Amino acid sequence: MSMNSNEILSAQQELISEFNLFDDWMGRYEYLIDLGKQLEEFPEQWKNEENKIHGCQSQVWIHSEMLDGRLHFCGTSDAAIVRGLIAVLFRVFNDRYPDDVLAAKPDFISEIGFAQHLSPTRSNGLHAMLESVYAQAKAHSSAHQH
């Protein structure tokens, strides 16, 4: 376990604590939507087939690139709640080393309660986005490079 994978764990813990501040799911949804509003601007030219995530009910694009050995993601969706889900995933996985991303378990998803409270299509979409994050990490992992 490298020092860096602890960054992922603490980001997950932070998120769980933040969502636990809300007594009900209305509050959590509003918080999710607020998080989505903080995503960095997504350039139009990145809204292409290569960045599109399939398996989501709404339109979702996630672009990734390597910056200084870390995987940097940028993403957007036409649905406010989905933008929030992207923001949550990025809080955990953005700007991390690919190997650390691959080693991380996305336990925060069930601990926050997304699994129970999202509609099946949103839940599928979240898993499709997660798969994409892991696929990018795998493509850039040290095992893949050698």
OpenMM code with the backbone's topology and positions (N, CA, C; nanometers):
from openmm import Vec3, app, unit

residues = "MET SER MET ASN SER ASN GLU ILE LEU SER ALA GLN GLN GLU LEU ILE SER GLU PHE ASN LEU PHE ASP ASP TRP MET GLY ARG TYR GLU TYR LEU ILE ASP LEU GLY LYS GLN LEU GLU GLU PHE PRO GLU GLN TRP LYS ASN GLU GLU ASN LYS ILE HIS GLY CYS GLN SER GLN VAL TRP ILE HIS SER GLU MET LEU ASP GLY ARG LEU HIS PHE CYS GLY THR SER ASP ALA ALA ILE VAL ARG GLY LEU ILE ALA VAL LEU PHE ARG VAL PHE ASN ASP ARG TYR PRO ASP ASP VAL LEU ALA ALA LYS PRO ASP PHE ILE SER GLU ILE GLY PHE ALA GLN HIS LEU SER PRO THR ARG SER ASN GLY LEU HIS ALA MET LEU GLU SER VAL TYR ALA GLN ALA LYS ALA HIS SER SER ALA HIS GLN HIS".split()
positions = [
    Vec3(0.0862, -0.1198, 0.0000),
    Vec3(0.0000, 0.0000, 0.0000),
    Vec3(0.0891, 0.1238, 0.0000),
    Vec3(0.0868, 0.2014, -0.1065),
    Vec3(0.1714, 0.3208, -0.1111),
    Vec3(0.1044, 0.4352, -0.0353),
    Vec3(0.1834, 0.5355, -0.0047),
    Vec3(0.1306, 0.6550, 0.0622),
    Vec3(0.0153, 0.7127, -0.0192),
    Vec3(0.0303, 0.7062, -0.1515),
    Vec3(-0.0671, 0.7716, -0.2386),
    Vec3(-0.2035, 0.7049, -0.2356),
    Vec3(-0.2053, 0.5739, -0.2146),
    Vec3(-0.3357, 0.5079, -0.2117),
    Vec3(-0.4126, 0.5503, -0.0865),
    Vec3(-0.3391, 0.5996, 0.0156),
    Vec3(-0.4073, 0.6547, 0.1327),
    Vec3(-0.4864, 0.7805, 0.0971),
    Vec3(-0.4384, 0.8547, -0.0028),
    Vec3(-0.5103, 0.9734, -0.0497),
    Vec3(-0.6503, 0.9326, -0.0952),
    Vec3(-0.6578, 0.8212, -0.1644),
    Vec3(-0.7864, 0.7734, -0.2160),
    Vec3(-0.8768, 0.7326, -0.1001),
    Vec3(-0.8198, 0.6614, -0.0047),
    Vec3(-0.8975, 0.6202, 0.1122),
    Vec3(-0.9498, 0.7400, 0.1893),
    Vec3(-0.8640, 0.8399, 0.2110),
    Vec3(-0.9101, 0.9542, 0.2901),
    Vec3(-1.0119, 1.0359, 0.2118),
    Vec3(-0.9993, 1.0426, 0.0790),
    Vec3(-1.1000, 1.1125, -0.0021),
    Vec3(-1.2351, 1.0420, 0.0111),
    Vec3(-1.2325, 0.9090, 0.0137),
    Vec3(-1.3572, 0.8330, 0.0299),
    Vec3(-1.4185, 0.8614, 0.1670),
    Vec3(-1.3343, 0.8586, 0.2713),
    Vec3(-1.3830, 0.8830, 0.4069),
    Vec3(-1.4455, 1.0217, 0.4192),
    Vec3(-1.3775, 1.1207, 0.3586),
    Vec3(-1.4273, 1.2587, 0.3607),
    Vec3(-1.5661, 1.2680, 0.2986),
    Vec3(-1.5807, 1.2062, 0.1828),
    Vec3(-1.7094, 1.2083, 0.1127),
    Vec3(-1.8188, 1.1450, 0.1973),
    Vec3(-1.7873, 1.0294, 0.2561),
    Vec3(-1.8860, 0.9595, 0.3379),
    Vec3(-1.9295, 1.0497, 0.4532),
    Vec3(-1.8321, 1.1162, 0.5183),
    Vec3(-1.8641, 1.2071, 0.6297),
    Vec3(-1.9511, 1.3225, 0.5826),
    Vec3(-1.9163, 1.3794, 0.4659),
    Vec3(-1.9941, 1.4925, 0.4145),
    Vec3(-2.1384, 1.4522, 0.3885),
    Vec3(-2.1579, 1.3385, 0.3232),
    Vec3(-2.2944, 1.2946, 0.2924),
    Vec3(-2.3702, 1.2560, 0.4191),
    Vec3(-2.2969, 1.2094, 0.5210),
    Vec3(-2.3624, 1.1728, 0.6460),
    Vec3(-2.4134, 1.2924, 0.7249),
    Vec3(-2.3707, 1.4129, 0.6864),
    Vec3(-2.4191, 1.5341, 0.7535),
    Vec3(-2.5676, 1.5571, 0.7242),
    Vec3(-2.6155, 1.4968, 0.6145),
    Vec3(-2.7556, 1.5179, 0.5759),
    Vec3(-2.8435, 1.4086, 0.6335),
    Vec3(-2.9560, 1.4512, 0.6884),
    Vec3(-3.0477, 1.3553, 0.7494),
    Vec3(-3.1283, 1.2792, 0.6460),
    Vec3(-3.1503, 1.3430, 0.5315),
    Vec3(-3.2375, 1.2788, 0.4330),
    Vec3(-3.1772, 1.2855, 0.2934),
    Vec3(-3.2403, 1.2095, 0.2042),
    Vec3(-3.1861, 1.2023, 0.0689),
    Vec3(-3.2115, 1.3279, -0.0134),
    Vec3(-3.3115, 1.4064, 0.0230),
    Vec3(-3.3318, 1.5320, -0.0505),
    Vec3(-3.2072, 1.6188, -0.0328),
    Vec3(-3.1607, 1.6277, 0.0896),
    Vec3(-3.0408, 1.7057, 0.1192),
    Vec3(-2.9189, 1.6510, 0.0468),
    Vec3(-2.9094, 1.5198, 0.0437),
    Vec3(-2.7950, 1.4572, -0.0229),
    Vec3(-2.7980, 1.4829, -0.1739),
    Vec3(-2.9176, 1.4767, -0.2331),
    Vec3(-2.9291, 1.5046, -0.3769),
    Vec3(-2.8893, 1.6486, -0.4081),
    Vec3(-2.9342, 1.7410, -0.3212),
    Vec3(-2.8995, 1.8813, -0.3439),
    Vec3(-2.7486, 1.9008, -0.3349),
    Vec3(-2.6875, 1.8337, -0.2371),
    Vec3(-2.5424, 1.8426, -0.2211),
    Vec3(-2.4718, 1.7858, -0.3446),
    Vec3(-2.5241, 1.6743, -0.3934),
    Vec3(-2.4689, 1.6092, -0.5120),
    Vec3(-2.4734, 1.7048, -0.6315),
    Vec3(-2.5867, 1.7721, -0.6480),
    Vec3(-2.6032, 1.8659, -0.7588),
    Vec3(-2.5070, 1.9841, -0.7443),
    Vec3(-2.4885, 2.0310, -0.6194),
    Vec3(-2.3921, 2.1388, -0.5952),
    Vec3(-2.2503, 2.0963, -0.6321),
    Vec3(-2.2142, 1.9742, -0.5958),
    Vec3(-2.0812, 1.9238, -0.6303),
    Vec3(-2.0635, 1.9231, -0.7817),
    Vec3(-2.1697, 1.8832, -0.8518),
    Vec3(-2.1647, 1.8772, -0.9979),
    Vec3(-2.1408, 2.0128, -1.0615),
    Vec3(-2.1893, 2.1177, -0.9953),
    Vec3(-2.1714, 2.2534, -1.0488),
    Vec3(-2.0262, 2.2984, -1.0398),
    Vec3(-1.9483, 2.2299, -0.9569),
    Vec3(-1.8089, 2.2693, -0.9386),
    Vec3(-1.7125, 2.1992, -1.0340),
    Vec3(-1.7654, 2.1131, -1.1210),
    Vec3(-1.6767, 2.0463, -1.2169),
    Vec3(-1.6107, 2.1502, -1.3068),
    Vec3(-1.4855, 2.1218, -1.3462),
    Vec3(-1.4194, 2.2154, -1.4366),
    Vec3(-1.4901, 2.2153, -1.5724),
    Vec3(-1.4731, 2.3238, -1.6421),
    Vec3(-1.5353, 2.3412, -1.7742),
    Vec3(-1.4945, 2.2254, -1.8666),
    Vec3(-1.5889, 2.1719, -1.9385),
    Vec3(-1.5610, 2.0601, -2.0299),
    Vec3(-1.5659, 2.1126, -2.1733),
    Vec3(-1.4507, 2.1153, -2.2426),
    Vec3(-1.4476, 2.1696, -2.3790),
    Vec3(-1.5385, 2.0931, -2.4756),
    Vec3(-1.6074, 2.1672, -2.5607),
    Vec3(-1.6994, 2.1073, -2.6586),
    Vec3(-1.6320, 1.9992, -2.7423),
    Vec3(-1.5068, 2.0226, -2.7818),
    Vec3(-1.4423, 1.9266, -2.8738),
    Vec3(-1.4181, 1.7907, -2.8075),
    Vec3(-1.4289, 1.7852, -2.6747),
    Vec3(-1.4128, 1.6568, -2.6059),
    Vec3(-1.5429, 1.5784, -2.6009),
    Vec3(-1.6532, 1.6419, -2.6418),
    Vec3(-1.7813, 1.5699, -2.6434),
    Vec3(-1.7876, 1.4848, -2.7698),
    Vec3(-1.7034, 1.3829, -2.7720),
    Vec3(-1.6962, 1.2964, -2.8901),
    Vec3(-1.7211, 1.1512, -2.8502),
    Vec3(-1.7247, 1.0672, -2.9486),
    Vec3(-1.7578, 0.9261, -2.9282),
    Vec3(-1.6555, 0.8584, -2.8356),
    Vec3(-1.5308, 0.8962, -2.8500),
    Vec3(-1.4228, 0.8343, -2.7722),
    Vec3(-1.4407, 0.8582, -2.6213),
    Vec3(-1.4912, 0.9758, -2.5856),
    Vec3(-1.5074, 1.0112, -2.4442),
    Vec3(-1.6456, 0.9787, -2.3884),
    Vec3(-1.7344, 0.9333, -2.4765),
    Vec3(-1.8723, 0.9094, -2.4339),
    Vec3(-1.8824, 0.7797, -2.3526),
    Vec3(-1.9577, 0.7862, -2.2449),
    Vec3(-1.9768, 0.6683, -2.1610),
    Vec3(-2.1101, 0.6053, -2.1989),
    Vec3(-2.1038, 0.4806, -2.2421),
    Vec3(-2.2275, 0.4124, -2.2797),
    Vec3(-2.2810, 0.3372, -2.1587),
    Vec3(-2.4086, 0.3214, -2.1521),
    Vec3(-2.4694, 0.2539, -2.0377),
    Vec3(-2.5315, 0.3551, -1.9424),
    Vec3(-2.5255, 0.4823, -1.9786),
    Vec3(-2.5902, 0.5859, -1.8988),
    Vec3(-2.7144, 0.6318, -1.9724),
    Vec3(-2.8168, 0.6615, -1.8954),
    Vec3(-2.9423, 0.7089, -1.9523),
    Vec3(-2.9199, 0.8497, -2.0088),
    Vec3(-2.8405, 0.9283, -1.9370),
    Vec3(-2.8126, 1.0648, -1.9833),
    Vec3(-2.6830, 1.0641, -2.0645),
    Vec3(-2.6537, 1.1775, -2.1241),
    Vec3(-2.5291, 1.1919, -2.1996),
    Vec3(-2.4161, 1.2141, -2.1001),
    Vec3(-2.3116, 1.1364, -2.1108),
    Vec3(-2.1965, 1.1512, -2.0223),
    Vec3(-2.0687, 1.1416, -2.1029),
    Vec3(-1.9776, 1.2338, -2.0752),
    Vec3(-1.8462, 1.2289, -2.1386),
    Vec3(-1.7400, 1.2384, -2.0304),
    Vec3(-1.6381, 1.1528, -2.0403),
    Vec3(-1.5239, 1.1619, -1.9494),
    Vec3(-1.3965, 1.1568, -2.0334),
    Vec3(-1.3159, 1.2599, -2.0190),
    Vec3(-1.1890, 1.2696, -2.0909),
    Vec3(-1.0783, 1.2463, -1.9892),
    Vec3(-0.9754, 1.1722, -2.0294),
    Vec3(-0.8649, 1.1528, -1.9356),
    Vec3(-0.7318, 1.1759, -2.0049),
    Vec3(-0.6362, 1.2203, -1.9276),
    Vec3(-0.4999, 1.2346, -1.9795),
    Vec3(-0.4028, 1.2170, -1.8641),
    Vec3(-0.2793, 1.1820, -1.8993),
    Vec3(-0.1773, 1.1669, -1.7972),
    Vec3(-0.1070, 1.3004, -1.7777),
    Vec3(-0.0975, 1.3451, -1.6526),
    Vec3(-0.0246, 1.4670, -1.6187),
    Vec3(0.0713, 1.4320, -1.5062),
    Vec3(0.2005, 1.4422, -1.5338),
    Vec3(0.3033, 1.4112, -1.4329),
    Vec3(0.2825, 1.2750, -1.3675),
    Vec3(0.2514, 1.1772, -1.4492),
    Vec3(0.2380, 1.0413, -1.3978),
    Vec3(0.1055, 1.0123, -1.3299),
    Vec3(0.0208, 1.1150, -1.3189),
    Vec3(-0.1103, 1.0948, -1.2573),
    Vec3(-0.2187, 1.1048, -1.3632),
    Vec3(-0.3280, 1.0394, -1.3361),
    Vec3(-0.4391, 1.0347, -1.4295),
    Vec3(-0.5331, 1.1516, -1.4005),
    Vec3(-0.5466, 1.2414, -1.4977),
    Vec3(-0.6357, 1.3560, -1.4782),
    Vec3(-0.7628, 1.3367, -1.5598),
    Vec3(-0.8766, 1.3493, -1.4908),
    Vec3(-1.0058, 1.3327, -1.5568),
    Vec3(-1.0788, 1.4649, -1.5674),
    Vec3(-1.1569, 1.4749, -1.6725),
    Vec3(-1.2470, 1.5881, -1.6888),
    Vec3(-1.3762, 1.5258, -1.7407),
    Vec3(-1.4902, 1.5686, -1.6876),
    Vec3(-1.6139, 1.5042, -1.7305),
    Vec3(-1.7334, 1.5956, -1.7197),
    Vec3(-1.8392, 1.5591, -1.7892),
    Vec3(-1.9635, 1.6349, -1.7796),
    Vec3(-2.0809, 1.5464, -1.8197),
    Vec3(-2.1995, 1.5943, -1.7906),
    Vec3(-2.3217, 1.5248, -1.8292),
    Vec3(-2.4303, 1.6289, -1.8494),
    Vec3(-2.5344, 1.5908, -1.9238),
    Vec3(-2.6459, 1.6828, -1.9425),
    Vec3(-2.7452, 1.6728, -1.8266),
    Vec3(-2.7183, 1.5838, -1.7303),
    Vec3(-2.8074, 1.5688, -1.6153),
    Vec3(-2.7365, 1.6149, -1.4882),
    Vec3(-2.8032, 1.7009, -1.4112),
    Vec3(-2.7412, 1.7614, -1.2925),
    Vec3(-2.6950, 1.6575, -1.1903),
    Vec3(-2.7785, 1.5569, -1.1654),
    Vec3(-2.7420, 1.4558, -1.0658),
    Vec3(-2.6226, 1.3747, -1.1151),
    Vec3(-2.6192, 1.3463, -1.2447),
    Vec3(-2.5085, 1.2684, -1.3002),
    Vec3(-2.3786, 1.3492, -1.2940),
    Vec3(-2.3886, 1.4807, -1.3179),
    Vec3(-2.2692, 1.5654, -1.3015),
    Vec3(-2.2182, 1.5544, -1.1582),
    Vec3(-2.3110, 1.5484, -1.0631),
    Vec3(-2.2727, 1.5311, -0.9231),
    Vec3(-2.2012, 1.3990, -0.8992),
    Vec3(-2.2518, 1.2937, -0.9614),
    Vec3(-2.1884, 1.1621, -0.9471),
    Vec3(-2.0485, 1.1641, -1.0063),
    Vec3(-2.0321, 1.2325, -1.1191),
    Vec3(-1.8993, 1.2467, -1.1800),
    Vec3(-1.8069, 1.3181, -1.0810),
    Vec3(-1.8571, 1.4266, -1.0208),
    Vec3(-1.7770, 1.5038, -0.9255),
    Vec3(-1.7334, 1.4168, -0.8076),
    Vec3(-1.8238, 1.3309, -0.7612),
    Vec3(-1.7927, 1.2412, -0.6494),
    Vec3(-1.6827, 1.1421, -0.6905),
    Vec3(-1.6965, 1.0818, -0.8072),
    Vec3(-1.5946, 0.9880, -0.8547),
    Vec3(-1.4594, 1.0585, -0.8684),
    Vec3(-1.4617, 1.1816, -0.9215),
    Vec3(-1.3368, 1.2543, -0.9417),
    Vec3(-1.2717, 1.2925, -0.8089),
    Vec3(-1.3543, 1.3222, -0.7081),
    Vec3(-1.2978, 1.3551, -0.5765),
    Vec3(-1.2098, 1.2389, -0.5286),
    Vec3(-1.2524, 1.1185, -0.5605),
    Vec3(-1.1793, 1.0009, -0.5150),
    Vec3(-1.0651, 0.9646, -0.6098),
    Vec3(-1.0919, 0.9694, -0.7401),
    Vec3(-0.9969, 0.9117, -0.8360),
    Vec3(-0.9173, 1.0100, -0.9213),
    Vec3(-0.9531, 1.1375, -0.9190),
    Vec3(-0.8845, 1.2317, -1.0076),
    Vec3(-0.7444, 1.2657, -0.9581),
    Vec3(-0.6502, 1.2774, -1.0516),
    Vec3(-0.5119, 1.3149, -1.0214),
    Vec3(-0.4435, 1.2169, -0.9257),
    Vec3(-0.4749, 1.0898, -0.9442),
    Vec3(-0.4084, 0.9834, -0.8672),
    Vec3(-0.3202, 0.9031, -0.9622),
    Vec3(-0.2305, 0.8240, -0.9042),
    Vec3(-0.1500, 0.7348, -0.9864),
    Vec3(-0.2377, 0.6182, -1.0321),
    Vec3(-0.2249, 0.5780, -1.1591),
    Vec3(-0.3100, 0.4692, -1.2118),
    Vec3(-0.3089, 0.3432, -1.1254),
    Vec3(-0.1921, 0.3039, -1.0756),
    Vec3(-0.1847, 0.1815, -0.9946),
    Vec3(-0.2662, 0.1953, -0.8661),
    Vec3(-0.2683, 0.3163, -0.8107),
    Vec3(-0.3455, 0.3389, -0.6881),
    Vec3(-0.4951, 0.3324, -0.7161),
    Vec3(-0.5338, 0.3844, -0.8323),
    Vec3(-0.6752, 0.3780, -0.8718),
    Vec3(-0.7171, 0.2317, -0.8825),
    Vec3(-0.6329, 0.1518, -0.9485),
    Vec3(-0.6656, 0.0106, -0.9685),
    Vec3(-0.6718, -0.0656, -0.8366),
    Vec3(-0.5927, -0.0240, -0.7392),
    Vec3(-0.5884, -0.0930, -0.6098),
    Vec3(-0.7066, -0.0537, -0.5213),
    Vec3(-0.7717, 0.0565, -0.5548),
    Vec3(-0.8775, 0.1093, -0.4674),
    Vec3(-1.0107, 0.0387, -0.4893),
    Vec3(-1.0807, 0.0167, -0.3807),
    Vec3(-1.2156, -0.0400, -0.3877),
    Vec3(-1.3148, 0.0751, -0.3731),
    Vec3(-1.4170, 0.0792, -0.4578),
    Vec3(-1.5117, 0.1911, -0.4502),
    Vec3(-1.6183, 0.1715, -0.3418),
    Vec3(-1.5747, 0.1438, -0.2196),
    Vec3(-1.6679, 0.1158, -0.1101),
    Vec3(-1.7578, 0.2346, -0.0772),
    Vec3(-1.7073, 0.3546, -0.1044),
    Vec3(-1.7829, 0.4755, -0.0697),
    Vec3(-1.9193, 0.4792, -0.1391),
    Vec3(-1.9316, 0.4150, -0.2540),
    Vec3(-2.0582, 0.4179, -0.3286),
    Vec3(-2.1707, 0.3549, -0.2463),
    Vec3(-2.1416, 0.2367, -0.1906),
    Vec3(-2.2465, 0.1728, -0.1097),
    Vec3(-2.2571, 0.2384, 0.0274),
    Vec3(-2.1424, 0.2860, 0.0825),
    Vec3(-2.1479, 0.3476, 0.2162),
    Vec3(-2.2278, 0.4771, 0.2159),
    Vec3(-2.2200, 0.5531, 0.1076),
    Vec3(-2.2995, 0.6758, 0.1004),
    Vec3(-2.4468, 0.6394, 0.0797),
    Vec3(-2.4692, 0.5258, 0.0151),
    Vec3(-2.6065, 0.4804, -0.0052),
    Vec3(-2.6548, 0.4991, -0.1480),
    Vec3(-2.5597, 0.5312, -0.2376),
    Vec3(-2.5985, 0.5499, -0.3782),
    Vec3(-2.6641, 0.4246, -0.4336),
    Vec3(-2.6097, 0.3107, -0.3970),
    Vec3(-2.6610, 0.1847, -0.4510),
    Vec3(-2.8113, 0.1703, -0.4235),
    Vec3(-2.8537, 0.2108, -0.3026),
    Vec3(-2.9943, 0.1963, -0.2658),
    Vec3(-3.0821, 0.3097, -0.3181),
    Vec3(-3.0263, 0.4295, -0.3313),
    Vec3(-3.1102, 0.5460, -0.3548),
    Vec3(-3.1124, 0.5989, -0.4972),
    Vec3(-3.0243, 0.5465, -0.5824),
    Vec3(-3.0284, 0.5910, -0.7218),
    Vec3(-3.1226, 0.4995, -0.7982),
    Vec3(-3.1851, 0.5540, -0.9008),
    Vec3(-3.2681, 0.4683, -0.9857),
    Vec3(-3.1751, 0.3672, -1.0532),
    Vec3(-3.2288, 0.2527, -1.0960),
    Vec3(-3.1437, 0.1512, -1.1604),
    Vec3(-3.0636, 0.2068, -1.2781),
    Vec3(-3.1251, 0.2955, -1.3581),
    Vec3(-3.0507, 0.3482, -1.4734),
    Vec3(-2.9357, 0.4387, -1.4281),
    Vec3(-2.9594, 0.5196, -1.3236),
    Vec3(-2.8525, 0.6050, -1.2705),
    Vec3(-2.7420, 0.5193, -1.2099),
    Vec3(-2.7854, 0.4144, -1.1404),
    Vec3(-2.6901, 0.3240, -1.0769),
    Vec3(-2.6035, 0.2549, -1.1836),
    Vec3(-2.6670, 0.2104, -1.2905),
    Vec3(-2.5921, 0.1507, -1.4018),
    Vec3(-2.4951, 0.2518, -1.4612),
    Vec3(-2.5425, 0.3752, -1.4742),
    Vec3(-2.4586, 0.4813, -1.5287),
    Vec3(-2.3360, 0.5053, -1.4427),
    Vec3(-2.3574, 0.5053, -1.3114),
    Vec3(-2.2469, 0.5256, -1.2175),
    Vec3(-2.1441, 0.4141, -1.2341),
    Vec3(-2.1925, 0.2913, -1.2488),
    Vec3(-2.1000, 0.1791, -1.2670),
    Vec3(-2.0282, 0.1871, -1.4007),
    Vec3(-2.0968, 0.2349, -1.5026),
    Vec3(-2.0322, 0.2525, -1.6338),
    Vec3(-1.9211, 0.3574, -1.6242),
    Vec3(-1.9457, 0.4640, -1.5486),
    Vec3(-1.8433, 0.5682, -1.5308),
    Vec3(-1.7247, 0.5135, -1.4524),
    Vec3(-1.7552, 0.4348, -1.3493),
    Vec3(-1.6512, 0.3736, -1.2679),
    Vec3(-1.5657, 0.2794, -1.3536),
    Vec3(-1.6321, 0.1990, -1.4362),
    Vec3(-1.5609, 0.1076, -1.5267),
    Vec3(-1.4651, 0.1853, -1.6162),
    Vec3(-1.5126, 0.2993, -1.6655),
    Vec3(-1.4313, 0.3827, -1.7537),
    Vec3(-1.3072, 0.4338, -1.6810),
    Vec3(-1.3255, 0.4776, -1.5563),
    Vec3(-1.2133, 0.5261, -1.4752),
    Vec3(-1.1107, 0.4137, -1.4572),
    Vec3(-1.1589, 0.2931, -1.4227),
    Vec3(-1.0683, 0.1799, -1.4044),
    Vec3(-1.0003, 0.1397, -1.5361),
    Vec3(-1.0746, 0.1472, -1.6449),
    Vec3(-1.0171, 0.1110, -1.7748),
    Vec3(-0.9031, 0.2066, -1.8125),
    Vec3(-0.9237, 0.3363, -1.7875),
    Vec3(-0.8195, 0.4345, -1.8146),
    Vec3(-0.6978, 0.4094, -1.7261),
    Vec3(-0.7239, 0.3800, -1.5999),
    Vec3(-0.6139, 0.3531, -1.5064),
    Vec3(-0.5360, 0.2306, -1.5525),
    Vec3(-0.6092, 0.1304, -1.5993),
    Vec3(-0.5451, 0.0069, -1.6446),
    Vec3(-0.4571, 0.0344, -1.7663),
    Vec3(-0.5075, 0.1165, -1.8572),
    Vec3(-0.4330, 0.1493, -1.9793),
    Vec3(-0.3022, 0.2218, -1.9461),
    Vec3(-0.2990, 0.2920, -1.8336),
    Vec3(-0.1805, 0.3687, -1.7976),
    Vec3(-0.1035, 0.3116, -1.6806),
    Vec3(-0.1443, 0.1933, -1.6330),
    Vec3(-0.0793, 0.1368, -1.5154),
    Vec3(0.0623, 0.0905, -1.5486),
    Vec3(0.1443, 0.0757, -1.4458),
    Vec3(0.2834, 0.0353, -1.4683),
    Vec3(0.2896, -0.1067, -1.5264),
    Vec3(0.1976, -0.1913, -1.4870),
    Vec3(0.1959, -0.3285, -1.5400),
    Vec3(0.1757, -0.3277, -1.6901),
    Vec3(0.0921, -0.2340, -1.7347),
    Vec3(0.0593, -0.2242, -1.8762),
    Vec3(0.1767, -0.1678, -1.9572),
    Vec3(0.2581, -0.0862, -1.8907),
    Vec3(0.3660, -0.0168, -1.9614),
    Vec3(0.4820, -0.1086, -1.9991),
    Vec3(0.5011, -0.2171, -1.9227),
    Vec3(0.6218, -0.2986, -1.9445),
    Vec3(0.6023, -0.4072, -2.0473),
] * unit.nanometer
topology = app.Topology()
chain = topology.addChain("A")
for resn in residues:
    res = topology.addResidue(resn, chain)
    for name in ("N", "CA", "C"):
        topology.addAtom(name, app.Element.getBySymbol(name[0]), res)
